[in-house]
Amino acid sequence: MSYTWKNSVEVHHQDCLAFLGNLDDESVDLVYVDPPYNIDVKMGKKNNDIVENYQQWCNEWLRECHRVLKSSGTIYLSVAQDFQHHFKILLEEIGFRWLNDIIWQRSTLNYATKYYYAQMYEPTIFATKNHDNSHTFNLDDVKIPTLHGGTTMKGAGRFSNTGMLTVNDTKNPGDVWNITSASKQNEFVDFQGQKPEKLLERIIKASSNEQDLVVDCFVGSGTTAVVSAMLNRRFAGCELDAEHYKIAVERFKDKFESPLFGQQ
C-alpha cells in the first residue's frame, strides 16, 4: 500500500529495510530518522538480549542509509538519550562522520520523576557520509536573528578600526534549539512523539536544496513528508505501523489536497 502526490512525494506502508532496499545507491540527498526508541525495554530494567537485538536491527538499516546517501548527503537521527552513545558508535563503525549533537529543548517534560532530573531535551545526531566538508549545508538559510541586530555600539579595537562595532542581524543557530513542542501547536495530530514542523524545517533547509530527495524510513505522524513538500523537496518514506501510516497520509492530504491549500 502506497500514497503518492504529484510524483514528488511517496509514502509506503512497508518495513524500513524493504523500503531502503528498493532505493538506488547514492540517490538520496538527506536522511532524517526518528526510529522507535527500543520500546520493548522497560524503563530502568534493560534486558541485554533485547538491547543487542535492537542494536543489530539499527545497524542494518543504518548501513542501508549509508548506501543510498549521496557523497554530499547527510543524516539526522533523533534518538533517545540513553541510546545516543550507541548510535554514535554505530555511525562511526559504518563510516559516517559525526558533526553535531543537536539539543532540541522541548517546551514540555518527557516525564516526571523523583529519582533523577526530568528530561527536558531530545538529542538529534547530525552526521555526514563524506569526511571532507563537501556536504550540503546552507547556513544562510537557517540563521536566526541576533538580540541586538543592526545596532552600532562601541567595540574593542580588534573588532573595528573606528572603535565602533555593528552587530550582525543574524547568526548561526548553534546546536541548542528552543522550539515549541508539536503538542502545543495547531499542527498536532494527537501522535505521541510527533516532532514539530519547525524542527524539520531547519534540518531540511540546512541540508538539502529544492528538488533534492529527502528520505524518512520511520514516517510516524508524517512531519518530514509535510515539511519536505512545503519546501519544494521530493520525499520518499515508509511506515510499518498501519495506524501510523493512516495518520501520516491523512495529515498530508488535509494539508495539500484541501480546497484551502495555498491559502493556509
C-alpha positions in Angstrom: 0.0 0.0 0.0 1.4 3.4 -1.0 0.4 7.0 -1.3 1.8 9.4 -3.9 1.4 13.1 -4.5 2.4 15.0 -7.7 5.1 12.4 -8.4 7.2 14.2 -5.7 6.0 12.5 -2.5 5.8 8.8 -1.8 4.7 7.2 1.5 4.8 3.4 1.7 3.2 1.1 4.2 6.3 -1.0 4.4 9.2 -2.3 6.6 12.2 0.1 6.6 14.7 -2.5 5.3 12.4 -3.5 2.4 11.8 0.2 1.6 15.5 1.1 1.7 16.4 -1.9 -0.3 14.4 -0.6 -3.3 16.4 2.7 -3.4 19.4 3.1 -5.7 22.9 3.6 -4.4 23.8 7.2 -3.7 20.4 8.5 -4.8 19.3 10.4 -1.6 20.4 13.9 -0.5 19.1 13.9 3.1 18.0 11.2 5.5 16.1 12.1 8.7 15.1 9.3 11.0 13.2 9.2 14.3 13.3 5.5 15.0 11.4 3.6 17.6 13.0 4.1 21.0 13.6 0.4 21.8 10.1 0.2 23.2 10.4 -3.4 24.3 12.8 -2.3 27.0 11.2 -1.4 30.3 12.3 1.9 31.9 15.3 1.3 34.1 15.3 -2.5 33.6 17.1 -3.3 30.3 17.3 -6.8 29.0 20.7 -7.3 27.4 19.4 -9.6 24.8 16.7 -7.1 23.7 19.3 -4.3 23.7 21.6 -6.3 21.5 18.8 -7.2 19.1 17.8 -3.5 18.9 21.4 -2.5 18.1 21.7 -5.2 15.4 18.5 -4.0 13.8 19.6 -0.4 13.9 23.0 -1.4 12.3 21.1 -3.0 9.4 19.0 0.0 8.4 21.8 2.5 9.1 24.1 0.6 6.7 21.3 0.9 4.1 21.0 4.6 4.8 24.8 5.0 4.2 24.5 3.1 0.9 21.6 5.2 -0.5 23.1 8.6 0.6 25.0 10.6 -2.0 28.6 11.5 -1.1 27.3 15.1 -0.3 24.4 13.7 1.8 23.8 14.0 5.5 21.8 12.0 8.1 20.0 13.3 11.2 18.9 10.8 13.9 16.5 11.8 16.6 17.2 9.3 19.4 16.5 8.5 23.0 19.1 10.0 25.4 20.0 6.6 26.8 20.8 5.2 23.4 22.6 8.2 22.0 26.1 6.8 22.6 25.1 3.5 20.9 24.1 5.3 17.8 27.2 7.4 17.6 29.4 4.2 17.8 27.3 2.6 15.1 27.6 5.6 12.8 31.4 5.7 13.2 31.7 1.9 12.5 29.6 2.2 9.4 31.6 5.1 8.0 29.7 8.2 8.8 31.4 11.3 10.3 29.8 12.9 13.4 29.4 16.7 13.3 27.0 17.7 16.0 24.7 16.6 18.8 21.8 18.9 18.3 19.8 19.5 21.5 16.1 20.1 21.0 15.0 21.8 24.2 11.3 21.0 24.3 8.5 23.1 25.9 7.1 20.1 27.7 8.6 17.5 30.0 9.1 13.9 28.7 8.1 12.5 32.1 8.3 13.5 35.7 10.5 11.5 38.2 11.7 11.9 41.8 14.8 9.8 41.3 16.7 12.0 38.8 16.4 15.2 36.8 13.4 15.4 34.4 14.4 15.1 30.8 13.9 18.5 29.1 15.6 17.8 25.7 15.9 15.2 22.9 19.1 14.8 21.0 19.4 14.7 17.3 22.7 13.4 15.9 24.0 15.2 12.7 26.5 13.2 10.6 27.8 13.2 7.0 28.8 10.5 4.6 31.9 12.3 3.4 34.8 13.4 5.5 36.0 16.4 3.6 33.3 19.1 4.3 31.8 18.8 0.8 28.3 18.1 2.2 25.3 20.3 1.7 25.0 22.9 4.5 23.0 26.1 3.7 23.9 28.1 6.8 22.4 31.4 5.4 19.0 29.7 5.1 18.8 28.8 8.8 20.4 31.7 10.5 18.4 33.2 13.4 18.0 36.9 14.5 20.5 38.3 16.9 19.4 40.1 20.0 20.8 43.5 19.0 21.0 43.0 15.3 21.7 46.0 13.1 22.7 48.3 16.1 26.1 50.0 16.4 27.9 50.2 19.6 31.4 50.8 21.0 33.6 47.8 20.3 37.2 46.8 21.0 39.8 47.8 18.5 40.3 44.3 17.3 36.7 44.3 16.0 36.8 47.7 14.3 39.4 50.2 13.3 37.0 53.0 14.3 36.2 51.6 17.7 32.6 51.0 16.7 31.0 47.7 16.1 27.9 47.0 14.1 26.1 43.8 15.3 25.0 41.4 12.6 21.3 40.9 12.1 21.6 37.1 12.1 23.8 34.3 13.5 24.4 30.6 13.3 21.6 28.9 15.3 24.0 26.8 17.3 23.3 23.3 18.5 20.8 24.1 21.2 17.3 24.6 19.6 14.5 26.1 21.6 11.4 25.0 19.5 7.9 24.7 20.8 6.7 21.1 21.0 4.2 19.9 18.4 1.6 19.2 21.1 1.4 22.9 21.8 0.7 23.9 18.2 -2.1 23.6 15.7 -0.1 21.0 13.7 -0.6 18.4 16.4 -2.4 15.3 15.3 -2.5 13.6 18.7 0.5 11.4 17.9 2.9 10.6 20.7 6.5 11.7 19.9 5.4 13.9 17.0 8.2 16.3 16.0 7.4 19.9 15.4 7.5 21.2 11.8 9.9 24.0 12.8 12.5 21.4 13.8 12.3 19.6 10.4 12.2 22.9 8.6 15.6 23.9 9.9 17.1 20.5 9.2 15.7 20.3 5.6 16.6 23.9 4.7 20.2 23.4 6.0 21.0 20.1 4.5 19.1 20.0 1.2 18.2 22.1 -1.8 14.9 22.4 -3.8 14.1 19.3 -5.7 16.5 17.2 -3.6 15.3 13.9 -2.3 14.6 13.6 1.4 14.1 10.1 3.0 12.5 9.1 6.2 12.1 5.4 6.9 10.1 5.9 10.1 7.4 8.3 8.9 5.3 8.3 12.1 3.0 11.3 12.0 4.3 12.5 8.6 6.1 15.6 9.7 9.1 15.1 7.4 6.8 14.5 4.4 4.8 17.6 5.1 7.7 19.9 5.6 9.6 18.5 2.6 6.6 19.3 0.3 6.3 22.7 1.9 9.9 23.4 1.0 9.7 22.0 -2.6 11.8 18.9 -1.8 11.0 15.5 -3.1 10.2 12.9 -0.4 10.1 9.2 0.0 9.4 7.3 3.2 7.8 4.3 4.8 5.9 3.4 7.9 5.3 -0.2 9.1 2.5 0.5 11.6 -0.8 0.6 9.8 -2.4 3.1 12.1 0.6 5.5 12.0 0.6 5.2 8.2 -3.0 6.2 8.0 -2.4 9.2 10.3 0.5 10.4 8.2 -1.3 10.1 4.9 -4.5 11.7 6.2 -2.4 14.6 7.6 -0.7 15.1 4.3 -4.0 15.0 2.4 -5.5 17.5 4.8 -2.6 19.8 4.2 -2.1 19.6 0.4 -5.3 18.2 -1.1 -7.6 20.5 0.8 -9.5 23.1 -1.3 -7.9 25.7 1.0 -4.4 24.6 0.0 -2.4 27.7 -0.8 -4.5 29.9 1.4 -3.1 28.4 4.7 
